[in-house]
Amino acid sequence: MKCSKCRRDAILFQRYSGLHLCEQHFNRDFEAKAKRAIREHRWIESGGDTVAVALSGGARIRAPSSSSSTGSSASAVTSG
Ligand SMILES: [Zn+2]
């Protein structure tokens, strides 16, 4: 799958925009949205120039199916 804005390999598909984005364009898009949200919500006090954004890719949470059997319960959570 190729990026909709350039010819690099896309790393994700934005459903709301219908675009496939490569890492570079995704980062730009994400940064723009993050900066806008930060301004709107005033997450950063005035005076700070540097904004660090952390991304977690591909986190998966497994929800254990609950059973009413006696005694045993297991839960597994994986994040990566
Ligand atoms: Zn691109």
PDB file of the backbone (N, CA, C, O) and the ligand in Angstrom, with CONECT records:
HET     ZN  A 101       1
ATOM      1  N   MET A   1       0.844  -1.197   0.000  1.00  0.00           N
ATOM      2  CA  MET A   1       0.000   0.000   0.000  1.00  0.00           C
ATOM      3  C   MET A   1       0.877   1.244   0.000  1.00  0.00           C
ATOM      4  O   MET A   1       1.808   1.357   0.797  1.00  0.00           O
ATOM      5  N   LYS A   2       0.574   2.175  -0.897  1.00  0.00           N
ATOM      6  CA  LYS A   2       1.381   3.390  -0.996  1.00  0.00           C
ATOM      7  C   LYS A   2       0.686   4.570  -0.323  1.00  0.00           C
ATOM      8  O   LYS A   2      -0.538   4.617  -0.204  1.00  0.00           O
ATOM      9  N   CYS A   3       1.506   5.516   0.111  1.00  0.00           N
ATOM     10  CA  CYS A   3       0.988   6.744   0.703  1.00  0.00           C
ATOM     11  C   CYS A   3       0.175   7.516  -0.331  1.00  0.00           C
ATOM     12  O   CYS A   3       0.527   7.549  -1.511  1.00  0.00           O
ATOM     13  N   SER A   4      -0.911   8.135   0.118  1.00  0.00           N
ATOM     14  CA  SER A   4      -1.760   8.897  -0.792  1.00  0.00           C
ATOM     15  C   SER A   4      -1.143  10.239  -1.166  1.00  0.00           C
ATOM     16  O   SER A   4      -1.588  10.894  -2.109  1.00  0.00           O
ATOM     17  N   LYS A   5      -0.120  10.645  -0.425  1.00  0.00           N
ATOM     18  CA  LYS A   5       0.469  11.961  -0.670  1.00  0.00           C
ATOM     19  C   LYS A   5       1.840  11.888  -1.321  1.00  0.00           C
ATOM     20  O   LYS A   5       2.321  12.864  -1.896  1.00  0.00           O
ATOM     21  N   CYS A   6       2.461  10.723  -1.224  1.00  0.00           N
ATOM     22  CA  CYS A   6       3.734  10.544  -1.887  1.00  0.00           C
ATOM     23  C   CYS A   6       3.830   9.071  -2.276  1.00  0.00           C
ATOM     24  O   CYS A   6       2.837   8.346  -2.210  1.00  0.00           O
ATOM     25  N   ARG A   7       5.000   8.634  -2.675  1.00  0.00           N
ATOM     26  CA  ARG A   7       5.105   7.276  -3.180  1.00  0.00           C
ATOM     27  C   ARG A   7       5.767   6.313  -2.218  1.00  0.00           C
ATOM     28  O   ARG A   7       6.198   5.224  -2.595  1.00  0.00           O
ATOM     29  N   ARG A   8       5.837   6.729  -0.989  1.00  0.00           N
ATOM     30  CA  ARG A   8       6.428   5.829  -0.002  1.00  0.00           C
ATOM     31  C   ARG A   8       5.389   4.821   0.475  1.00  0.00           C
ATOM     32  O   ARG A   8       4.193   4.954   0.216  1.00  0.00           O
ATOM     33  N   ASP A   9       5.877   3.831   1.166  1.00  0.00           N
ATOM     34  CA  ASP A   9       4.957   2.826   1.701  1.00  0.00           C
ATOM     35  C   ASP A   9       4.133   3.417   2.829  1.00  0.00           C
ATOM     36  O   ASP A   9       4.670   4.051   3.738  1.00  0.00           O
ATOM     37  N   ALA A  10       2.847   3.209   2.766  1.00  0.00           N
ATOM     38  CA  ALA A  10       1.974   3.697   3.822  1.00  0.00           C
ATOM     39  C   ALA A  10       2.063   2.785   5.029  1.00  0.00           C
ATOM     40  O   ALA A  10       2.194   1.567   4.907  1.00  0.00           O
ATOM     41  N   ILE A  11       1.989   3.407   6.204  1.00  0.00           N
ATOM     42  CA  ILE A  11       2.024   2.615   7.436  1.00  0.00           C
ATOM     43  C   ILE A  11       0.655   2.537   8.083  1.00  0.00           C
ATOM     44  O   ILE A  11       0.426   1.717   8.971  1.00  0.00           O
ATOM     45  N   LEU A  12      -0.257   3.394   7.634  1.00  0.00           N
ATOM     46  CA  LEU A  12      -1.599   3.304   8.200  1.00  0.00           C
ATOM     47  C   LEU A  12      -2.636   3.908   7.274  1.00  0.00           C
ATOM     48  O   LEU A  12      -2.316   4.643   6.340  1.00  0.00           O
ATOM     49  N   PHE A  13      -3.868   3.582   7.553  1.00  0.00           N
ATOM     50  CA  PHE A  13      -4.988   4.089   6.782  1.00  0.00           C
ATOM     51  C   PHE A  13      -5.869   4.922   7.689  1.00  0.00           C
ATOM     52  O   PHE A  13      -6.334   4.451   8.727  1.00  0.00           O
ATOM     53  N   GLN A  14      -6.094   6.164   7.290  1.00  0.00           N
ATOM     54  CA  GLN A  14      -6.978   7.032   8.069  1.00  0.00           C
ATOM     55  C   GLN A  14      -8.395   6.862   7.549  1.00  0.00           C
ATOM     56  O   GLN A  14      -8.718   7.263   6.430  1.00  0.00           O
ATOM     57  N   ARG A  15      -9.220   6.269   8.369  1.00  0.00           N
ATOM     58  CA  ARG A  15     -10.579   6.012   7.909  1.00  0.00           C
ATOM     59  C   ARG A  15     -11.362   7.288   7.640  1.00  0.00           C
ATOM     60  O   ARG A  15     -12.083   7.395   6.648  1.00  0.00           O
ATOM     61  N   TYR A  16     -11.208   8.258   8.544  1.00  0.00           N
ATOM     62  CA  TYR A  16     -12.031   9.461   8.408  1.00  0.00           C
ATOM     63  C   TYR A  16     -11.673  10.274   7.182  1.00  0.00           C
ATOM     64  O   TYR A  16     -12.524  10.970   6.627  1.00  0.00           O
ATOM     65  N   SER A  17     -10.427  10.195   6.756  1.00  0.00           N
ATOM     66  CA  SER A  17     -10.024  10.975   5.591  1.00  0.00           C
ATOM     67  C   SER A  17      -9.904  10.104   4.342  1.00  0.00           C
ATOM     68  O   SER A  17      -9.834  10.608   3.221  1.00  0.00           O
ATOM     69  N   GLY A  18      -9.883   8.806   4.554  1.00  0.00           N
ATOM     70  CA  GLY A  18      -9.751   7.901   3.421  1.00  0.00           C
ATOM     71  C   GLY A  18      -8.372   7.900   2.804  1.00  0.00           C
ATOM     72  O   GLY A  18      -8.199   7.503   1.652  1.00  0.00           O
ATOM     73  N   LEU A  19      -7.374   8.351   3.582  1.00  0.00           N
ATOM     74  CA  LEU A  19      -6.017   8.456   3.061  1.00  0.00           C
ATOM     75  C   LEU A  19      -5.119   7.378   3.641  1.00  0.00           C
ATOM     76  O   LEU A  19      -5.235   6.989   4.803  1.00  0.00           O
ATOM     77  N   HIS A  20      -4.227   6.916   2.794  1.00  0.00           N
ATOM     78  CA  HIS A  20      -3.139   6.081   3.278  1.00  0.00           C
ATOM     79  C   HIS A  20      -1.941   6.982   3.503  1.00  0.00           C
ATOM     80  O   HIS A  20      -1.587   7.779   2.634  1.00  0.00           O
ATOM     81  N   LEU A  21      -1.322   6.861   4.654  1.00  0.00           N
ATOM     82  CA  LEU A  21      -0.221   7.758   4.979  1.00  0.00           C
ATOM     83  C   LEU A  21       1.051   6.997   5.294  1.00  0.00           C
ATOM     84  O   LEU A  21       1.031   5.959   5.956  1.00  0.00           O
ATOM     85  N   CYS A  22       2.161   7.538   4.805  1.00  0.00           N
ATOM     86  CA  CYS A  22       3.458   6.991   5.172  1.00  0.00           C
ATOM     87  C   CYS A  22       3.838   7.561   6.538  1.00  0.00           C
ATOM     88  O   CYS A  22       3.129   8.393   7.104  1.00  0.00           O
ATOM     89  N   GLU A  23       4.964   7.095   7.044  1.00  0.00           N
ATOM     90  CA  GLU A  23       5.376   7.541   8.366  1.00  0.00           C
ATOM     91  C   GLU A  23       5.559   9.057   8.404  1.00  0.00           C
ATOM     92  O   GLU A  23       5.162   9.717   9.364  1.00  0.00           O
ATOM     93  N   GLN A  24       6.156   9.590   7.363  1.00  0.00           N
ATOM     94  CA  GLN A  24       6.440  11.019   7.320  1.00  0.00           C
ATOM     95  C   GLN A  24       5.158  11.848   7.314  1.00  0.00           C
ATOM     96  O   GLN A  24       5.019  12.801   8.081  1.00  0.00           O
ATOM     97  N   HIS A  25       4.243  11.480   6.456  1.00  0.00           N
ATOM     98  CA  HIS A  25       3.010  12.258   6.374  1.00  0.00           C
ATOM     99  C   HIS A  25       2.115  12.025   7.583  1.00  0.00           C
ATOM    100  O   HIS A  25       1.383  12.920   8.005  1.00  0.00           O
ATOM    101  N   PHE A  26       2.176  10.839   8.127  1.00  0.00           N
ATOM    102  CA  PHE A  26       1.419  10.593   9.351  1.00  0.00           C
ATOM    103  C   PHE A  26       1.950  11.462  10.484  1.00  0.00           C
ATOM    104  O   PHE A  26       1.180  12.041  11.250  1.00  0.00           O
ATOM    105  N   ASN A  27       3.276  11.545  10.582  1.00  0.00           N
ATOM    106  CA  ASN A  27       3.869  12.365  11.640  1.00  0.00           C
ATOM    107  C   ASN A  27       3.488  13.831  11.484  1.00  0.00           C
ATOM    108  O   ASN A  27       3.178  14.504  12.467  1.00  0.00           O
ATOM    109  N   ARG A  28       3.510  14.322  10.253  1.00  0.00           N
ATOM    110  CA  ARG A  28       3.130  15.718  10.020  1.00  0.00           C
ATOM    111  C   ARG A  28       1.685  15.949  10.415  1.00  0.00           C
ATOM    112  O   ARG A  28       1.353  16.921  11.093  1.00  0.00           O
ATOM    113  N   ASP A  29       0.847  15.048   9.982  1.00  0.00           N
ATOM    114  CA  ASP A  29      -0.573  15.172  10.281  1.00  0.00           C
ATOM    115  C   ASP A  29      -0.813  15.118  11.777  1.00  0.00           C
ATOM    116  O   ASP A  29      -1.596  15.886  12.337  1.00  0.00           O
ATOM    117  N   PHE A  30      -0.110  14.184  12.407  1.00  0.00           N
ATOM    118  CA  PHE A  30      -0.283  14.006  13.848  1.00  0.00           C
ATOM    119  C   PHE A  30       0.230  15.229  14.608  1.00  0.00           C
ATOM    120  O   PHE A  30      -0.413  15.696  15.548  1.00  0.00           O
ATOM    121  N   GLU A  31       1.383  15.740  14.200  1.00  0.00           N
ATOM    122  CA  GLU A  31       1.946  16.913  14.857  1.00  0.00           C
ATOM    123  C   GLU A  31       1.020  18.102  14.735  1.00  0.00           C
ATOM    124  O   GLU A  31       0.805  18.831  15.703  1.00  0.00           O
ATOM    125  N   ALA A  32       0.475  18.300  13.558  1.00  0.00           N
ATOM    126  CA  ALA A  32      -0.429  19.430  13.338  1.00  0.00           C
ATOM    127  C   ALA A  32      -1.637  19.320  14.260  1.00  0.00           C
ATOM    128  O   ALA A  32      -2.055  20.298  14.879  1.00  0.00           O
ATOM    129  N   LYS A  33      -2.188  18.119  14.338  1.00  0.00           N
ATOM    130  CA  LYS A  33      -3.354  17.919  15.198  1.00  0.00           C
ATOM    131  C   LYS A  33      -2.983  18.081  16.669  1.00  0.00           C
ATOM    132  O   LYS A  33      -3.740  18.655  17.451  1.00  0.00           O
ATOM    133  N   ALA A  34      -1.827  17.576  17.029  1.00  0.00           N
ATOM    134  CA  ALA A  34      -1.395  17.646  18.424  1.00  0.00           C
ATOM    135  C   ALA A  34      -1.184  19.090  18.845  1.00  0.00           C
ATOM    136  O   ALA A  34      -1.615  19.506  19.920  1.00  0.00           O
ATOM    137  N   LYS A  35      -0.509  19.855  17.978  1.00  0.00           N
ATOM    138  CA  LYS A  35      -0.251  21.252  18.312  1.00  0.00           C
ATOM    139  C   LYS A  35      -1.549  22.031  18.427  1.00  0.00           C
ATOM    140  O   LYS A  35      -1.707  22.889  19.296  1.00  0.00           O
ATOM    141  N   ARG A  36      -2.455  21.720  17.550  1.00  0.00           N
ATOM    142  CA  ARG A  36      -3.747  22.397  17.582  1.00  0.00           C
ATOM    143  C   ARG A  36      -4.498  22.062  18.871  1.00  0.00           C
ATOM    144  O   ARG A  36      -5.066  22.936  19.526  1.00  0.00           O
ATOM    145  N   ALA A  37      -4.486  20.785  19.211  1.00  0.00           N
ATOM    146  CA  ALA A  37      -5.174  20.350  20.432  1.00  0.00           C
ATOM    147  C   ALA A  37      -4.532  20.963  21.661  1.00  0.00           C
ATOM    148  O   ALA A  37      -5.216  21.358  22.605  1.00  0.00           O
ATOM    149  N   ILE A  38      -3.209  21.038  21.636  1.00  0.00           N
ATOM    150  CA  ILE A  38      -2.485  21.611  22.773  1.00  0.00           C
ATOM    151  C   ILE A  38      -2.861  23.073  22.948  1.00  0.00           C
ATOM    152  O   ILE A  38      -3.052  23.549  24.068  1.00  0.00           O
ATOM    153  N   ARG A  39      -2.963  23.775  21.836  1.00  0.00           N
ATOM    154  CA  ARG A  39      -3.368  25.190  21.921  1.00  0.00           C
ATOM    155  C   ARG A  39      -4.789  25.310  22.435  1.00  0.00           C
ATOM    156  O   ARG A  39      -5.087  26.129  23.304  1.00  0.00           O
ATOM    157  N   GLU A  40      -5.651  24.487  21.889  1.00  0.00           N
ATOM    158  CA  GLU A  40      -7.056  24.580  22.269  1.00  0.00           C
ATOM    159  C   GLU A  40      -7.264  24.261  23.741  1.00  0.00           C
ATOM    160  O   GLU A  40      -8.065  24.897  24.427  1.00  0.00           O
ATOM    161  N   HIS A  41      -6.533  23.271  24.206  1.00  0.00           N
ATOM    162  CA  HIS A  41      -6.733  22.838  25.589  1.00  0.00           C
ATOM    163  C   HIS A  41      -5.746  23.481  26.562  1.00  0.00           C
ATOM    164  O   HIS A  41      -5.823  23.290  27.776  1.00  0.00           O
ATOM    165  N   ARG A  42      -4.828  24.241  25.996  1.00  0.00           N
ATOM    166  CA  ARG A  42      -3.820  24.912  26.824  1.00  0.00           C
ATOM    167  C   ARG A  42      -3.093  23.926  27.733  1.00  0.00           C
ATOM    168  O   ARG A  42      -2.967  24.132  28.940  1.00  0.00           O
ATOM    169  N   TRP A  43      -2.622  22.854  27.114  1.00  0.00           N
ATOM    170  CA  TRP A  43      -1.892  21.850  27.872  1.00  0.00           C
ATOM    171  C   TRP A  43      -0.530  22.365  28.303  1.00  0.00           C
ATOM    172  O   TRP A  43       0.057  21.891  29.275  1.00  0.00           O
ATOM    173  N   ILE A  44      -0.050  23.335  27.564  1.00  0.00           N
ATOM    174  CA  ILE A  44       1.286  23.856  27.863  1.00  0.00           C
ATOM    175  C   ILE A  44       1.180  25.333  28.203  1.00  0.00           C
ATOM    176  O   ILE A  44       0.552  26.108  27.481  1.00  0.00           O
ATOM    177  N   GLU A  45       1.797  25.705  29.301  1.00  0.00           N
ATOM    178  CA  GLU A  45       1.777  27.101  29.691  1.00  0.00           C
ATOM    179  C   GLU A  45       2.593  27.917  28.698  1.00  0.00           C
ATOM    180  O   GLU A  45       3.533  27.419  28.079  1.00  0.00           O
ATOM    181  N   SER A  46       2.215  29.162  28.564  1.00  0.00           N
ATOM    182  CA  SER A  46       2.925  30.017  27.616  1.00  0.00           C
ATOM    183  C   SER A  46       4.390  30.142  28.004  1.00  0.00           C
ATOM    184  O   SER A  46       4.723  30.242  29.185  1.00  0.00           O
ATOM    185  N   GLY A  47       5.235  30.135  27.032  1.00  0.00           N
ATOM    186  CA  GLY A  47       6.656  30.210  27.300  1.00  0.00           C
ATOM    187  C   GLY A  47       7.387  28.961  26.867  1.00  0.00           C
ATOM    188  O   GLY A  47       8.596  28.981  26.639  1.00  0.00           O
ATOM    189  N   GLY A  48       6.642  27.867  26.754  1.00  0.00           N
ATOM    190  CA  GLY A  48       7.272  26.626  26.328  1.00  0.00           C
ATOM    191  C   GLY A  48       7.243  26.487  24.822  1.00  0.00           C
ATOM    192  O   GLY A  48       6.191  26.609  24.194  1.00  0.00           O
ATOM    193  N   ASP A  49       8.373  26.239  24.263  1.00  0.00           N
ATOM    194  CA  ASP A  49       8.434  26.119  22.811  1.00  0.00           C
ATOM    195  C   ASP A  49       8.442  24.679  22.357  1.00  0.00           C
ATOM    196  O   ASP A  49       7.930  24.340  21.289  1.00  0.00           O
ATOM    197  N   THR A  50       9.030  23.838  23.183  1.00  0.00           N
ATOM    198  CA  THR A  50       9.253  22.469  22.746  1.00  0.00           C
ATOM    199  C   THR A  50       8.084  21.570  23.146  1.00  0.00           C
ATOM    200  O   THR A  50       7.633  21.563  24.291  1.00  0.00           O
ATOM    201  N   VAL A  51       7.628  20.837  22.184  1.00  0.00           N
ATOM    202  CA  VAL A  51       6.544  19.896  22.444  1.00  0.00           C
ATOM    203  C   VAL A  51       7.019  18.494  22.102  1.00  0.00           C
ATOM    204  O   VAL A  51       7.453  18.222  20.983  1.00  0.00           O
ATOM    205  N   ALA A  52       6.929  17.633  23.064  1.00  0.00           N
ATOM    206  CA  ALA A  52       7.312  16.253  22.815  1.00  0.00           C
ATOM    207  C   ALA A  52       6.058  15.403  22.712  1.00  0.00           C
ATOM    208  O   ALA A  52       5.173  15.459  23.566  1.00  0.00           O
ATOM    209  N   VAL A  53       6.002  14.630  21.667  1.00  0.00           N
ATOM    210  CA  VAL A  53       4.843  13.782  21.464  1.00  0.00           C
ATOM    211  C   VAL A  53       5.288  12.336  21.410  1.00  0.00           C
ATOM    212  O   VAL A  53       6.172  11.965  20.638  1.00  0.00           O
ATOM    213  N   ALA A  54       4.676  11.554  22.222  1.00  0.00           N
ATOM    214  CA  ALA A  54       5.021  10.139  22.241  1.00  0.00           C
ATOM    215  C   ALA A  54       3.945   9.339  21.526  1.00  0.00           C
ATOM    216  O   ALA A  54       2.747   9.546  21.720  1.00  0.00           O
ATOM    217  N   LEU A  55       4.402   8.439  20.713  1.00  0.00           N
ATOM    218  CA  LEU A  55       3.477   7.592  19.973  1.00  0.00           C
ATOM    219  C   LEU A  55       3.649   6.155  20.405  1.00  0.00           C
ATOM    220  O   LEU A  55       4.768   5.663  20.550  1.00  0.00           O
ATOM    221  N   SER A  56       2.566   5.512  20.603  1.00  0.00           N
ATOM    222  CA  SER A  56       2.639   4.086  20.838  1.00  0.00           C
ATOM    223  C   SER A  56       1.950   3.377  19.695  1.00  0.00           C
ATOM    224  O   SER A  56       0.761   3.567  19.440  1.00  0.00           O
ATOM    225  N   GLY A  57       2.706   2.579  19.034  1.00  0.00           N
ATOM    226  CA  GLY A  57       2.154   1.917  17.857  1.00  0.00           C
ATOM    227  C   GLY A  57       1.796   0.475  18.143  1.00  0.00           C
ATOM    228  O   GLY A  57       2.552  -0.255  18.783  1.00  0.00           O
ATOM    229  N   GLY A  58       0.679   0.092  17.680  1.00  0.00           N
ATOM    230  CA  GLY A  58       0.304  -1.314  17.693  1.00  0.00           C
ATOM    231  C   GLY A  58       0.072  -1.910  19.062  1.00  0.00           C
ATOM    232  O   GLY A  58       0.395  -3.075  19.292  1.00  0.00           O
ATOM    233  N   ALA A  59      -0.481  -1.133  19.973  1.00  0.00           N
ATOM    234  CA  ALA A  59      -0.795  -1.704  21.275  1.00  0.00           C
ATOM    235  C   ALA A  59      -1.998  -2.634  21.163  1.00  0.00           C
ATOM    236  O   ALA A  59      -3.017  -2.305  20.555  1.00  0.00           O
ATOM    237  N   ARG A  60      -1.848  -3.765  21.753  1.00  0.00           N
ATOM    238  CA  ARG A  60      -2.957  -4.710  21.689  1.00  0.00           C
ATOM    239  C   ARG A  60      -3.316  -5.195  23.090  1.00  0.00           C
ATOM    240  O   ARG A  60      -2.456  -5.597  23.874  1.00  0.00           O
ATOM    241  N   ILE A  61      -4.578  -5.143  23.369  1.00  0.00           N
ATOM    242  CA  ILE A  61      -5.040  -5.602  24.670  1.00  0.00           C
ATOM    243  C   ILE A  61      -5.943  -6.798  24.477  1.00  0.00           C
ATOM    244  O   ILE A  61      -6.891  -6.782  23.691  1.00  0.00           O
ATOM    245  N   ARG A  62      -5.617  -7.824  25.215  1.00  0.00           N
ATOM    246  CA  ARG A  62      -6.399  -9.037  25.113  1.00  0.00           C
ATOM    247  C   ARG A  62      -7.342  -9.126  26.301  1.00  0.00           C
ATOM    248  O   ARG A  62      -6.901  -9.142  27.450  1.00  0.00           O
ATOM    249  N   ALA A  63      -8.587  -9.181  26.038  1.00  0.00           N
ATOM    250  CA  ALA A  63      -9.546  -9.325  27.120  1.00  0.00           C
ATOM    251  C   ALA A  63      -9.879 -10.793  27.306  1.00  0.00           C
ATOM    252  O   ALA A  63     -10.373 -11.459  26.397  1.00  0.00           O
ATOM    253  N   PRO A  64      -9.602 -11.272  28.485  1.00  0.00           N
ATOM    254  CA  PRO A  64      -9.898 -12.689  28.743  1.00  0.00           C
ATOM    255  C   PRO A  64     -11.402 -12.929  28.817  1.00  0.00           C
ATOM    256  O   PRO A  64     -12.157 -12.129  29.370  1.00  0.00           O
ATOM    257  N   SER A  65     -11.797 -14.022  28.259  1.00  0.00           N
ATOM    258  CA  SER A  65     -13.216 -14.340  28.331  1.00  0.00           C
ATOM    259  C   SER A  65     -13.533 -14.848  29.726  1.00  0.00           C
ATOM    260  O   SER A  65     -12.916 -15.791  30.221  1.00  0.00           O
ATOM    261  N   SER A  66     -14.487 -14.215  30.335  1.00  0.00           N
ATOM    262  CA  SER A  66     -14.817 -14.587  31.704  1.00  0.00           C
ATOM    263  C   SER A  66     -15.707 -15.817  31.728  1.00  0.00           C
ATOM    264  O   SER A  66     -16.667 -15.931  30.966  1.00  0.00           O
ATOM    265  N   SER A  67     -15.370 -16.713  32.600  1.00  0.00           N
ATOM    266  CA  SER A  67     -16.199 -17.903  32.751  1.00  0.00           C
ATOM    267  C   SER A  67     -16.602 -18.047  34.212  1.00  0.00           C
ATOM    268  O   SER A  67     -15.919 -17.554  35.109  1.00  0.00           O
ATOM    269  N   SER A  68     -17.696 -18.715  34.435  1.00  0.00           N
ATOM    270  CA  SER A  68     -18.206 -18.830  35.794  1.00  0.00           C
ATOM    271  C   SER A  68     -17.702 -20.089  36.488  1.00  0.00           C
ATOM    272  O   SER A  68     -18.257 -20.522  37.498  1.00  0.00           O
ATOM    273  N   SER A  69     -16.661 -20.659  35.941  1.00  0.00           N
ATOM    274  CA  SER A  69     -16.133 -21.856  36.578  1.00  0.00           C
ATOM    275  C   SER A  69     -15.471 -21.492  37.909  1.00  0.00           C
ATOM    276  O   SER A  69     -15.023 -20.362  38.102  1.00  0.00           O
ATOM    277  N   THR A  70     -15.420 -22.431  38.790  1.00  0.00           N
ATOM    278  CA  THR A  70     -14.927 -22.152  40.133  1.00  0.00           C
ATOM    279  C   THR A  70     -13.414 -22.013  40.175  1.00  0.00           C
ATOM    280  O   THR A  70     -12.665 -22.824  39.630  1.00  0.00           O
ATOM    281  N   GLY A  71     -13.013 -20.976  40.829  1.00  0.00           N
ATOM    282  CA  GLY A  71     -11.597 -20.895  41.223  1.00  0.00           C
ATOM    283  C   GLY A  71     -10.649 -20.284  40.215  1.00  0.00           C
ATOM    284  O   GLY A  71      -9.856 -19.421  40.595  1.00  0.00           O
ATOM    285  N   SER A  72     -10.679 -20.666  38.990  1.00  0.00           N
ATOM    286  CA  SER A  72      -9.611 -20.251  38.102  1.00  0.00           C
ATOM    287  C   SER A  72      -9.983 -19.004  37.301  1.00  0.00           C
ATOM    288  O   SER A  72     -11.049 -18.926  36.690  1.00  0.00           O
ATOM    289  N   SER A  73      -9.095 -18.057  37.325  1.00  0.00           N
ATOM    290  CA  SER A  73      -9.284 -16.911  36.461  1.00  0.00           C
ATOM    291  C   SER A  73      -7.924 -16.536  35.877  1.00  0.00           C
ATOM    292  O   SER A  73      -6.908 -16.536  36.572  1.00  0.00           O
ATOM    293  N   ALA A  74      -7.932 -16.225  34.617  1.00  0.00           N
ATOM    294  CA  ALA A  74      -6.692 -15.870  33.971  1.00  0.00           C
ATOM    295  C   ALA A  74      -6.862 -14.582  33.198  1.00  0.00           C
ATOM    296  O   ALA A  74      -7.892 -14.349  32.564  1.00  0.00           O
ATOM    297  N   SER A  75      -5.857 -13.764  33.257  1.00  0.00           N
ATOM    298  CA  SER A  75      -5.909 -12.545  32.447  1.00  0.00           C
ATOM    299  C   SER A  75      -4.548 -12.313  31.804  1.00  0.00           C
ATOM    300  O   SER A  75      -3.501 -12.537  32.411  1.00  0.00           O
ATOM    301  N   ALA A  76      -4.597 -11.871  30.592  1.00  0.00           N
ATOM    302  CA  ALA A  76      -3.357 -11.596  29.895  1.00  0.00           C
ATOM    303  C   ALA A  76      -3.456 -10.244  29.230  1.00  0.00           C
ATOM    304  O   ALA A  76      -4.404  -9.959  28.498  1.00  0.00           O
ATOM    305  N   VAL A  77      -2.466  -9.417  29.494  1.00  0.00           N
ATOM    306  CA  VAL A  77      -2.431  -8.123  28.844  1.00  0.00           C
ATOM    307  C   VAL A  77      -1.071  -7.974  28.188  1.00  0.00           C
ATOM    308  O   VAL A  77      -0.032  -8.076  28.840  1.00  0.00           O
ATOM    309  N   THR A  78      -1.098  -7.736  26.908  1.00  0.00           N
ATOM    310  CA  THR A  78       0.147  -7.506  26.204  1.00  0.00           C
ATOM    311  C   THR A  78       0.116  -6.122  25.595  1.00  0.00           C
ATOM    312  O   THR A  78      -0.886  -5.689  25.024  1.00  0.00           O
ATOM    313  N   SER A  79       1.208  -5.460  25.728  1.00  0.00           N
ATOM    314  CA  SER A  79       1.314  -4.148  25.083  1.00  0.00           C
ATOM    315  C   SER A  79       2.623  -4.080  24.338  1.00  0.00           C
ATOM    316  O   SER A  79       3.657  -4.558  24.804  1.00  0.00           O
ATOM    317  N   GLY A  80       2.558  -3.505  23.228  1.00  0.00           N
ATOM    318  CA  GLY A  80       3.800  -3.447  22.496  1.00  0.00           C
ATOM    319  C   GLY A  80       3.714  -2.371  21.498  1.00  0.00           C
ATOM    320  O   GLY A  80       4.669  -2.141  20.755  1.00  0.00           O
TER     321      GLY A  80
HETATM  322 ZN    ZN A 101       3.718  10.218   2.283  1.00  0.00          ZN2+
END
